[in-house]
Amino acid sequence: MSCRGPLEGVAVVPTPYPDLNHVLQELVSRTRAVLGQELIGVYLQGSFAVGDFDEHSDVDFVVVTLAELEPRLVEALQAMHVQIYQLDSKWARSLEGSYFPGEILRQPPLRGQELWYLDNGARHLIRSDHCNTLVVRRVVRERGIALFGPPPRTLVDPIPSDLLRAEMMETVTRWGREILDDPARFRNRFYQGFIVLSYCRMLHELYSGCPGSKREGAEWAKSTLDPSWADLIDAAWSTRPDPARQVREPADPEAFDRTLRFVEHVMKHVEATHSAAESESTVSAAPAPDPRLNAMLELRSRRLRLVAATAASVRSELEEPSRLRGFVGATVPAEWPPETLREALPQFLEWHAEHPDWSGWLGWYAIRVDTEAPLLCGSAGFMGPPDRNGMVEIGYSVLPAHQGQGLATEMVGMLVSWACAHAGVRCVEAETTLDNRASIRVLERAGFLRVTVDDTTGSVRYRFPGGSKR
């Protein structure tokens, strides 16, 4: 029923549905014809990868490419997807997936970073961050079915369950607020059931620490939550067939009102059990994250390991930098610390001493792990926890020998994702100068937007919003 090797002709059967296997064969062969040497692989993910699918499931896929697609290739793929949509099979209109450049798939997602995406029932690719999540990466790595290309585990680095839970917590809260703030957008039969089953799945994933399916989540929720929700969960399955029709039909008023209450119930359940207390975030008290988030004080990507500074590590930088090796597990260059960081270290040490709960909201060490031996290459961090408006300010520095390689952008992206996983963070800001083009490029590539310019001082301020689209 599943396959772990490339789909070459008809020898491999990735699903129990012959019509779907034919559509997948067409997807792979036509994608290979369009992309040629730019194609790394094509993978099934979602319910068909997890193994809990049915005849109404979406067909979730990921295409991995060598680099960002050139306009001519996007144009050819647009025409290809129109042709596939017209195949004589309902499965041709159930495809949903994204095109990931290999480097983006391997690294933790940057908030709001969009990919070329095909929505379920669509004929054309659009730009969307829908699939650019840790959940998708975890499914691809651990359960992905290779239709073409190398094993998916070779393309995605391991994703800790703690980091995955943080993303799930943020999604439960953010999407719930969107639904409750503007319920009219979702008041149809398709979304009424989809919301119920999605919240069952997300709540189950949050507890288990690994991605699952809607059916798995629904059964778990019925056995775990108040029994009064069981009939709403069971009834949600009737909204799945023919989503193109269901989305045009109004939701049952009583069922929809109960769905909104169910979303509120799950959000409160998550906040009470898992999330941080955010009610009094001030400059003198850091938000208290769920204990699971403590594991995030060391972050990893393919090229970098970020380690949060402590009072002891900062003291060693001031007194005897060579001792820092014992804290970061990496070679410390003779030129460490950089001059700009050296000037700020006394203030950071004072903050660490006065506020031991600020760990993670101050400095982080950046260690390269793609070198022959781990090597300290830079630093980044915040100027304290979020203020009353939910803003944190970020700074960053890379040693000259490691500049011009995208490391600063990678560091910033990792820390922005870490910060935004905390409910008290509404935005991340940074300040640089108009003549510092390298710093400006880092921020713009990381998704920051310019908000203010001071012509007198030459300073410019950038902001990254805390929320993201679903």
ZAMARGU-4260 file (C-alpha; in steps of 0.2 Angstrom, whole numbers, plus 5000, padded with zeros to 4 digits):
<rodrens>
0) 5000/5000/5000 | 5015/5012/5002 | 5031/5014/4994 | 5048/5021/4999 | 5057/5021/4982
5) 5054/5031/4966 | 5039/5029/4956 | 5046/5022/4939 | 5032/5018/4928 | 5019/5006/4936
10) 5031/4995/4945 | 5028/5004/4962 | 5010/5006/4969 | 5010/5021/4982 | 4992/5020/4986
15) 4977/5007/4985 | 4968/5018/4972 | 4973/5014/4954 | 4966/5030/4948 | 4976/5040/4960
20) 4992/5030/4956 | 4989/5035/4938 | 4988/5054/4943 | 5003/5053/4953 | 5013/5045/4939
25) 5007/5059/4928 | 5012/5072/4941 | 5030/5064/4943 | 5033/5061/4924 | 5027/5079/4919
30) 5036/5087/4933 | 5052/5078/4928 | 5050/5084/4910 | 5048/5102/4915 | 5061/5104/4929
35) 5074/5092/4922 | 5090/5093/4932 | 5082/5106/4944 | 5071/5092/4952 | 5078/5084/4967
40) 5062/5073/4972 | 5043/5072/4973 | 5035/5065/4989 | 5018/5061/4996 | 5015/5068/5013
45) 4999/5071/5024 | 4986/5058/5026 | 4993/5046/5013 | 5010/5047/5021 | 5003/5045/5039
50) 4993/5030/5033 | 4975/5036/5039 | 4967/5041/5023 | 4951/5038/5014 | 4943/5041/4997
55) 4939/5059/5002 | 4957/5064/5008 | 4968/5077/5000 | 4983/5071/4990 | 4997/5081/4999
60) 5013/5082/4990 | 5030/5091/4991 | 5042/5094/4976 | 5060/5098/4981 | 5070/5108/4969
65) 5088/5113/4968 | 5085/5131/4969 | 5071/5144/4969 | 5061/5142/4952 | 5065/5153/4938
70) 5050/5162/4930 | 5051/5151/4914 | 5049/5135/4925 | 5035/5142/4935 | 5026/5147/4919
75) 5029/5129/4912 | 5022/5121/4929 | 5007/5132/4928 | 5003/5125/4911 | 5007/5107/4917
80) 4995/5109/4932 | 4981/5115/4921 | 4983/5099/4910 | 4984/5087/4926 | 4968/5096/4932
85) 4959/5091/4916 | 4963/5072/4918 | 4948/5061/4919 | 4950/5057/4938 | 4943/5066/4953
90) 4960/5063/4961 | 4967/5076/4948 | 4957/5089/4957 | 4962/5084/4975 | 4981/5087/4973
95) 4988/5100/4986 | 5006/5104/4988 | 5021/5115/4987 | 5038/5117/4978 | 5052/5118/4991
100) 5070/5124/4986 | 5081/5111/4995 | 5089/5123/5006 | 5073/5130/5012 | 5066/5113/5016
105) 5081/5108/5026 | 5080/5123/5037 | 5067/5129/5050 | 5054/5139/5042 | 5055/5158/5041
110) 5038/5166/5046 | 5028/5171/5031 | 5041/5164/5019 | 5030/5159/5003 | 5032/5145/4991
115) 5024/5140/4975 | 5008/5131/4981 | 4994/5122/4973 | 4978/5122/4983 | 4966/5108/4983
120) 4954/5110/4969 | 4965/5123/4960 | 4972/5124/4943 | 4986/5136/4946 | 5000/5139/4958
125) 5000/5154/4970 | 5013/5160/4982 | 5008/5154/5000 | 5017/5149/5016 | 5003/5135/5019
130) 5016/5121/5018 | 5031/5130/5025 | 5029/5123/5042 | 5038/5111/5054 | 5024/5099/5054
135) 5025/5096/5035 | 5044/5094/5037 | 5042/5081/5051 | 5030/5071/5040 | 5041/5072/5025
140) 5056/5067/5035 | 5048/5053/5045 | 5034/5047/5035 | 5036/5054/5017 | 5033/5042/5002
145) 5046/5045/4989 | 5038/5045/4972 | 5054/5051/4964 | 5071/5055/4972 | 5082/5051/4987
150) 5075/5046/5004 | 5066/5061/5012 | 5076/5059/5028 | 5092/5065/5018 | 5083/5081/5014
155) 5076/5087/5031 | 5086/5088/5047 | 5078/5081/5063 | 5065/5091/5071 | 5063/5091/5090
160) 5046/5087/5097 | 5047/5102/5108 | 5050/5114/5093 | 5035/5105/5084 | 5024/5108/5100
165) 5028/5126/5100 | 5022/5128/5082 | 5007/5118/5085 | 5002/5129/5101 | 5005/5145/5090
170) 4994/5138/5076 | 4980/5133/5088 | 4979/5150/5096 | 4982/5161/5080 | 4970/5152/5069
175) 4957/5151/5083 | 4958/5170/5085 | 4955/5172/5066 | 4940/5161/5066 | 4932/5169/5082
180) 4936/5187/5076 | 4928/5184/5059 | 4917/5169/5059 | 4908/5174/5043 | 4923/5169/5032
185) 4920/5151/5038 | 4902/5149/5039 | 4899/5135/5027 | 4897/5116/5028 | 4915/5112/5022
190) 4924/5124/5035 | 4912/5119/5049 | 4917/5101/5049 | 4935/5105/5043 | 4938/5116/5059
195) 4931/5103/5071 | 4942/5089/5064 | 4957/5100/5062 | 4956/5106/5080 | 4955/5087/5086
200) 4970/5083/5076 | 4980/5098/5082 | 4976/5095/5100 | 4981/5077/5098 | 4997/5082/5090
205) 5001/5094/5104 | 4999/5080/5117 | 5008/5067/5107 | 5022/5078/5100 | 5021/5071/5082
210) 5010/5074/5067 | 4995/5063/5065 | 4978/5062/5055 | 4961/5069/5057 | 4953/5052/5061
215) 4966/5048/5074 | 4964/5065/5082 | 4945/5064/5082 | 4945/5047/5090 | 4957/5053/5103
220) 4947/5069/5106 | 4931/5059/5109 | 4939/5048/5122 | 4948/5063/5131 | 4937/5078/5130
225) 4920/5081/5138 | 4908/5068/5130 | 4896/5082/5125 | 4907/5085/5110 | 4907/5068/5103
230) 4891/5070/5092 | 4899/5086/5084 | 4915/5077/5080 | 4906/5062/5073 | 4894/5074/5062
235) 4910/5083/5055 | 4914/5068/5044 | 4898/5071/5033 | 4905/5088/5027 | 4921/5080/5019
240) 4914/5073/5002 | 4914/5085/4988 | 4922/5100/4996 | 4919/5111/4981 | 4900/5109/4984
245) 4901/5109/5003 | 4910/5126/5003 | 4896/5134/4994 | 4882/5128/5006 | 4878/5137/5022
250) 4883/5128/5038 | 4869/5122/5050 | 4867/5137/5062 | 4867/5127/5077 | 4882/5116/5072
255) 4892/5131/5067 | 4889/5140/5084 | 4894/5124/5093 | 4910/5123/5082 | 4915/5141/5088
260) 4912/5135/5106 | 4923/5120/5102 | 4937/5131/5096 | 4936/5142/5111 | 4936/5126/5122
265) 4951/5119/5114 | 4960/5135/5115 | 4957/5137/5133 | 4962/5119/5136 | 4978/5122/5127
270) 4982/5138/5136 | 4978/5131/5153 | 4988/5115/5151 | 5002/5120/5139 | 5005/5138/5136
275) 5014/5152/5145 | 5006/5164/5156 | 5007/5180/5146 | 4995/5191/5156 | 5009/5203/5163
280) 5023/5203/5150 | 5034/5218/5155 | 5052/5223/5153 | 5056/5217/5170 | 5048/5199/5169
285) 5050/5187/5155 | 5036/5177/5149 | 5035/5160/5157 | 5034/5147/5143 | 5028/5130/5144
290) 5042/5119/5151 | 5043/5110/5134 | 5050/5126/5127 | 5066/5125/5138 | 5073/5113/5125
295) 5072/5127/5113 | 5087/5136/5122 | 5097/5126/5109 | 5092/5128/5091 | 5098/5119/5076
300) 5098/5120/5057 | 5109/5111/5044 | 5123/5124/5046 | 5121/5131/5063 | 5118/5128/5081
305) 5112/5142/5092 | 5115/5141/5111 | 5107/5154/5123 | 5120/5163/5134 | 5120/5162/5153
310) 5128/5173/5166 | 5142/5161/5167 | 5146/5161/5149 | 5145/5180/5147 | 5157/5181/5162
315) 5169/5170/5154 | 5169/5181/5138 | 5173/5196/5148 | 5187/5188/5159 | 5194/5174/5148
320) 5186/5171/5131 | 5195/5154/5129 | 5185/5147/5143 | 5169/5149/5132 | 5173/5133/5123
325) 5167/5123/5138 | 5150/5132/5137 | 5147/5131/5118 | 5156/5115/5113 | 5165/5123/5099
330) 5182/5131/5094 | 5182/5150/5100 | 5192/5161/5087 | 5206/5172/5094 | 5196/5187/5089
335) 5182/5183/5100 | 5172/5193/5106 | 5169/5205/5092 | 5172/5223/5097 | 5153/5228/5096
340) 5148/5213/5107 | 5163/5217/5119 | 5156/5234/5123 | 5138/5227/5127 | 5144/5212/5137
345) 5144/5221/5154 | 5126/5226/5151 | 5121/5209/5147 | 5130/5202/5162 | 5120/5214/5173
350) 5104/5208/5165 | 5108/5190/5167 | 5112/5193/5186 | 5097/5203/5189 | 5085/5192/5179
355) 5090/5174/5178 | 5073/5170/5169 | 5078/5181/5154 | 5088/5166/5147 | 5084/5166/5129
360) 5079/5184/5128 | 5097/5190/5128 | 5112/5183/5118 | 5114/5167/5108 | 5130/5160/5102
365) 5130/5154/5083 | 5141/5139/5080 | 5144/5132/5063 | 5142/5113/5062 | 5145/5112/5043
370) 5164/5114/5046 | 5177/5101/5050 | 5175/5105/5068 | 5161/5115/5077 | 5167/5134/5076
375) 5160/5149/5084 | 5156/5161/5070 | 5144/5175/5077 | 5131/5180/5089 | 5113/5186/5089
380) 5100/5189/5102 | 5087/5201/5110 | 5087/5216/5121 | 5076/5208/5134 | 5059/5199/5134
385) 5044/5207/5126 | 5038/5224/5132 | 5020/5229/5136 | 5016/5230/5117 | 5023/5213/5114
390) 5039/5219/5105 | 5056/5212/5106 | 5072/5219/5098 | 5084/5208/5089 | 5103/5211/5085
395) 5116/5200/5076 | 5134/5200/5072 | 5145/5188/5061 | 5164/5187/5061 | 5172/5193/5045
400) 5178/5176/5040 | 5160/5170/5039 | 5151/5185/5032 | 5143/5184/5015 | 5137/5166/5016
405) 5119/5169/5022 | 5123/5165/5040 | 5116/5181/5048 | 5099/5178/5039 | 5099/5161/5045
410) 5102/5166/5063 | 5089/5179/5062 | 5076/5168/5055 | 5079/5154/5068 | 5077/5167/5083
415) 5062/5175/5075 | 5054/5158/5074 | 5059/5155/5092 | 5052/5171/5099 | 5036/5171/5089
420) 5032/5153/5097 | 5029/5163/5113 | 5012/5169/5115 | 5017/5186/5122 | 5027/5191/5106
425) 5018/5202/5094 | 5032/5208/5083 | 5051/5208/5082 | 5060/5224/5078 | 5078/5229/5073
430) 5088/5245/5070 | 5102/5248/5058 | 5109/5262/5048 | 5105/5267/5030 | 5124/5265/5025
435) 5124/5247/5032 | 5118/5238/5016 | 5123/5221/5022 | 5113/5223/5038 | 5098/5229/5028
440) 5099/5214/5016 | 5099/5202/5031 | 5083/5210/5038 | 5074/5211/5021 | 5079/5193/5017
445) 5072/5187/5033 | 5055/5195/5030 | 5057/5212/5040 | 5048/5227/5033 | 5055/5245/5035
450) 5044/5256/5047 | 5054/5272/5051 | 5069/5281/5045 | 5078/5295/5054 | 5086/5306/5041
455) 5096/5316/5055 | 5105/5301/5062 | 5104/5289/5047 | 5096/5276/5057 | 5082/5265/5050
460) 5070/5253/5059 | 5063/5237/5053 | 5049/5226/5060 | 5043/5208/5058 | 5025/5205/5063
465) 5023/5191/5076 | 5008/5183/5067 | 5007/5173/5051 | 4995/5167/5038 | 4987/5150/5039
</rodrens>
